[in-house]
């Protein structure tokens, strides 16, 4: 019996920590996260074995929450990007799914007349599909909602915490060995599974709303940028019509100057007319039309606000991501840069923009800033003003979606965003 309980506890430790890892959105590199997390798994399993041989497996069973649950929560807190109720939700979710597998194995053991093969067969059947479900369906939905859903986490966590207390301490018996626990704990687990299904439906709804808002934002940006470009072109066309109307007067003036032998004056007059036409020629920053419209719109806005623009843009016709998504990123970066420059004297306002497509899509936006810039655990700038900072999170979400590396820096009076896709 000791060997059966110990092996069950060791298996649940490994599976439970794996589930906690799946629910984890780490702030550290993935390789380092894996080493820390699964190094902790081996350490906890070694502690369980040592305590079993030093005392008894029943002591390990009674102290399992102290031995495994608390260290798991601490490691999750060390690595997770989230704090507070969101952090607790990650831990309690992994506990729920781990408890479901353990209790299913205990029920199989009880119903099979306490045959040792029954729980292990149940574990082998249930573990792969549950891990797949978490990895491919539940955790991605949870990750998006952790950022999107701003309220309600306390009530969700209190419900899950009540389940954890009931299963771990109110009915401390082991499913499959203790009759009361064998039937009561699975009953509570079924209730929590129903509760969690409702949560997933809620999360799916929030995800769909977020995607709908994002698509609306993409469409609005595209329409706005293209409308701005159309307005600019129409203004240029009107200027060209005026120039054409005045062209006959220019020809008469040039002809008169030539007739009078004033050739240099005629050449100067032609040069001034050509320069005037060149000034009214629309500037194209790149071939992709939406991005060209975005750059034209924000650069014109910057110039109207006396912000100098130093731009080097070399974008290929074929982009590695959707043009509209990239337009959102560039719009957020330029909008943030313009807002930062407006807090500076006119002589200090400047935006530098570099975008290249080869060997990878890489871009850098920089601008001077005033005051102190703070960064959170994800390396994103923290805004003290209500409603600001959303653009930086949107850029980070784009980078995470496409596996891009991003870096914000604030050094020597220059705030810089660099992205490598």
C-alpha positions, 0 to 999 in steps of 0.5 A: 500500500505504501508503494501504491500511495507513494507512486501515486503522489509522485505521479500527481506531483509530476503531472500537477507541476506540468499542468502548472507549467502549461498555465504559466506565462513566464517573464523569463526565457522559455529554456530558463523557465523549463529548467527552474520548473522541472528542476523543482519537480525533481526536488519535490519528488525527492523530498516526498521519497525522503519523507516516506522512508524517514517517517511514513507515506501517510505523513506525506499524504497529510502534508502534501499541500505544504510539501508540493502546493505551496512550493508550486505556488511560489515557483509560479509567483517567481516566474509568472508575468501576472500577480494577485488574483490572476496568479492565483487563478493559474495555480488553482486551475492546474490543481483542478485538472490534476485532482480530476485525474487523481480522483478518476484513478481513485474511483477506478481503483475502488470500483475494480476491487482495489486492483493496482492496475486500475488507477494506472490504466486510468492515468495512462488513458486520461493524462494525454488528452487532458494535457492536449486539451490544456495545451491547445485549447484551454491555456491559449484562451486563458492567456488572452483573457488574462490580459483582456478581462479586467474584473471578476478574477477575485470571485473566480479565484474564491470559488476555485480556492473553496474547492481546493480547501474542501478537497485538500483539508475538509475531506482529507481522505484519499479517493479509492481508500476512504469511502466518504472521500471516494464519492464526495470529492469527485462530486465536488470535482464535477461541480467545479468542472461545470463551473470551469466550462462556464468560465471557458465559455465566458473566456471564449466570448471575451476572446471573440469580442477582443478579436472583433475589436481588433478587426474593427481597429484594423479596418478603421486604421486602414480607412483612416490612413487611406482617406488621409492619403486620398485627401493629400492626393486630391490636394496635390491634384488641385495644386497641379490644376492651378499650376496648369492654369498658370502655365500659359502666363509663365510661358509668356513671361519666359518668352518675353525674358528671352526676347529681351535677351535676359536668358539667365533671368528666364532660367531662374524663373524656370528653376523656381517654377520647377522647385514649386512643382516638386514641393507639391509632389506627394511623397511615397515612403514604401510600396505597400499602400496601407503602410505608405498611407500610415507613414504619410499620415503620421509624418505629416501630423508630426511636421504640423506639430514642428517635429522633425522626422528622420525616416529610412524605410526599405520595405519589400512588396511581400511582407512576412505578416499581414500589412494591416497588423504591421500598420497597427504596430507602426501607428502605435509606435508613431503615436507614442513618439508624437505624444512624447515629443509634444512635451518637449520644446520645439527645438528638441522634437525629433522622431527617427524611424528605420525600417528594413525587410532584409535579412529580417523585418526589423524596425526602430523608432526613437524620440527624445523624452523628458522625465523618468521612464519606468518599465514593468517585468515584461520590459514595457514602459509603464504610463502613470496617466490613465488610458495610456500604455495600451499601444505598448501592450498592443505592440507586445501582443503582436510580437508574441503572436509572431515570435518577434523580439522587442526591446524598449530602452530609455538611455541618454535622453532617447526612448527607443523601440526595437523589433526583430521579426 
